[in-house]
Amino acid sequence: MNLIGEHRLSLGVCYYPEHWQEDEWEKDLQRMLENGIRTVRIAEFAWNRIEPEEGVFDYSFFDRFLDVAEKAGMQVIFCTPTATPPAWLTKKYPEVLNATMEGVVYQHGFRRHYNYNSPKYQELSRRIVGRIAAHYASRPCIVGWQIDNEFNCEVAEFYSDCDVAAFREFLKKKYGTLDALNKAWGTVFWNQTYTAWDEVDVPRATPTGRVNPHRKLDFYRFISDSACRFAKIQSDILRRYVKKGDFITTNGIFGNLDSHRMTEESLDFMMYDSYPNFSYCHGLYHKEDPTKDRNWSKHLSEVRSISPLFGIMEQQSGANGSMEMMAPVPRPGQMTLWTMQSIAHGADFVSYFRWRTATMGTEMYWHGILDYSGRDNRRLAEVKEISEKLDCMKGVAGSRYEAKVAVLRDYDNSWNGQADVWQRKLDETSIWGLFQACQYTHTPYDYVYIDHCGKKELDPYQVVFYPHGAILTKERAEILRHYVEQGGTLVLGCRTAFKDIHGICVTDPLPGLLRELAGVDIPEYTVVAPDTGVVKAKWGDTELDTMLFNDQLTAVDGAEVAAEYTDGYYRGAGALVCNHAGEGSVYYYGSVFTADVAQIFLEKLGAAEPYAKMIEAPEEVEVAVRGCLFVLNYSGEEKVITLHQKLRNVYTGKEETGAQTLSGYETRVYES
Ligand code: GAL
């Protein structure tokens, strides 16, 4: 059974009944169904349609829409509308609004301008969610619920008065006393010691903009805690009303938010919003990076770490654009490519954003499947073809993505990296390098969040990378020890385990809690100065570029130096140390995992190309196994793959073997 209660992969679309004439609803839904779309998501920005004035509730608008949906046989995901409070609400209760760091209060006119901690907003949200759920939850066409819309999108920092008060409460609960807080934040440095709770504030403007890093780390934790609590307020109410079998979810993954915790506490699974042509709008990828839309496979792996099976609530189907942003429409084949990318990585349900493009408002350039006129077009025809392909893909819904390599992450280090350029630079480089190396060597991998994993969760992986776990706790060190001792291969990068949970540097010899497991001592380390050139190291006959940062390693307690630096004043110092513990091994590498270095590790450790016996593919093509074998050509040009065994092409039902030419953006799915 798939996530939305069906024994199949299925398609949906985001629909805004309030944007169109009522007499168009039925025609729209009929056309969706004719083109293979079986579910619509509605109401996430429509608070006013249900509570046009404070305390006055009128359910008739969505009653009429749900009647039409039921008559047509369309399934519905209903949303709580808290991402866009009505004008009457923010006018009367300005304390519900968020503010900038400087205290400038955001005003009505966009979205996500509220804060999570206002008691008034919580009260009014509880009421609207309760009313909506009580009124609509029993409708047979409803299959699930979305809470709010994209928590922490657009703005992921909160500075309102309500947040200041809640931050103090959060800290009181966490530390109990000001002494403990002062210690955790190292406030003795630069005379920051607090002597009363009302001196403690959210981070504010300072000379240079820099703020005590330990305070900042707790601020990010607080924001995440606030969003999680706000989501739980809503899900607790929804749970009281939703029909048996209907799910609760939310959409998107954004900054300063522990989406794992939110999912564990409040959701049945996570849904993601996938806009691969964002790669044209943002500095989301390295300039020279050729992966562009393929980079979304990295994001989808993040989603999978939260929910092994997930949904896509918004899959790009038109040009992304707002008044400030322009990007191209999906080229012929790319909607199919991106849909299969999502499915290959774990999605059972893919819903496009949106049915028809809005003719007004901030997002009138953010295109949906149809343009303004709503006439049939190439993209709608592609949706129909996709739905026909999904009908042939038996055995994928409900199945798991296969990976033998894992990359460990955790929120403490990610958030620490936001305020710490040393860590951020190293993390970005290695996360990026590992992604590229895995993609180009056709080596599927999972992200695993070590702060949300038990001892056994790493057991299935042959190789686990934990690139730069600067902050490390005893519990996490134990998870790593267990993994290695039962036979795993753990690969660590520079600057591991030198901070405690507050981000304060430890005074033990480095790498702190992992010194014994890794068999490493680090007497010295340095940033690689730009005028040093590329420092290199030798691992057997293989040369490694040791970029950005070099830990100079000594092997201790029977470990061995596997690679030495060949340049710089520390030529001859260890660059890679290998230790054995129990049944497994640990490699401590003193630098970062660029794509080239990561590829060397994958190859030397025997983890690259796990499906080489089945398929050979060029770099531009992604290979993934989830129920079936997915082959995704991200390039606009023909690419040749070679099948080393006879495989059944699921789309055509025909058996194929040997060289196969894929046209630009073509996907194939084989029974594996
Ligand atoms: C998402 C959001 C949608 C719409 C879309 C296009 O971030 O959930 O409401 O804004 O992007 O911008």
Boltz pocket constraint, residues with backbone or C-beta under 6 A from the ligand:
constraints:
  - pocket:
      binder: B
      contacts: [[A, 149], [A, 150], [A, 153], [A, 273], [A, 314], [A, 353], [A, 363], [A, 366]]
      max_distance: 6.0
